[in-house]
Amino acid sequence: MTSLPPIDPRLLPADIRTGTQDQKAQYQAALEFERQLVQQLTQSLADTSGDDGGGDDDGTSSAALNSSKQMLPGVVADTIMQAGGLGLARTIANTLKGTQA
């Protein structure tokens, strides 16, 4: 599992920023799950993009294109997470909080 890129603390919900260490750890785990989900969805999109990887007319090798295509899901997932994610982590954290009450 890869580590999450740094997330601007201002993007974290206020109750998480001021919460307990357990709440912060649960939110971090939820963010990691959300990132994995986003990466898997992006990978599915890349896999079904219809590109045969044959290279460009300008002589770009198929190996370079395949390498870029393999990196794309992680880059997209990291970018989404750095912007605060999709909101799934918030829902997961709320659910976890509710199960501990």
N, C-alpha and C positions, 0 to 999 in steps of 0.2 A: 504494500500500500504506500502511495506517495504522500508526502507531507503537504498540507495546505500552504499556499502562498500567504504572505502576510495580508491580513485584512485590516483595513482602517478601523480602529476601535470606535470611531464615531458612527460607523455603519451598524454596530451591534446594538440590539435593543437595550434600552436604559436599564431594565430589570436584570439583564445579563451582566452589563458593565458593573452594576452595584451589587450583584448577587453573590451567593456563597461560592466557594471553590467547587463544590459538587455541581452547582448549576452551571458554572462556567465550563466544567469538564463535560457535562452532558450536552451543552450547546456545541462545544467543539466536536464531539462525536457526531452530533447531528449534522454539522457542517461538512464533516468528512464523508458521511453517508450521502449527503446531497451532492457533493462534488463527484463522488463515484457514479451516482445516477446520471448526472449531467454528462460525464465523460462517456458512459455507456450509450446514452442516447445519441450523442454526437458521433460516436464510433459507428453506430447503426446507420446514421445519415451518410457518413463517409463511405461505408461499405456498399451502400445502394446508390451512390452518386452516378453510376453509369460510366465512369471513366475507366477505360481499359488499361490505363497506365502505359500506353504505347509511346509516350514522348510527344513533344511539341514539334511543329514544323521547323522551329528555329534550332533544332538539334538537342534540346534538353533531354537528358537521359531518363529512361523510365525509372532507374534506381533513385535518382534525385526526386522525381515526382512521387514515388512510393514512400520515400523517407518523409517528405513533407506531408503526405496524406496520413502517415502514421502518427505524426506529431500533432496534427490539427485537433483531434479530440481533447487532448490534454491542455493545449493552449486555450481553446475555447472554454473549457471547464474552469481553468484558472482565472480567465478574464471575467467570467460570469460571477465566480465566487469573490473575486476582489471587489466587484461592484455591489456586493451584499447578497448574492445568491438569488434564488427564485422564491424564497420564502418557506420552502419546505422544512428547513432546519428550525424555524420558529414554531411550526406546527408540531414537529417531533419533540422539541424542548417542552412545549406546553403539555403535550401528552405525558411525557416522562414526569413532569412536575405533578400532574394530576394523579399519577399512579403511586406516587410517594406520599401523597397527603393523607 
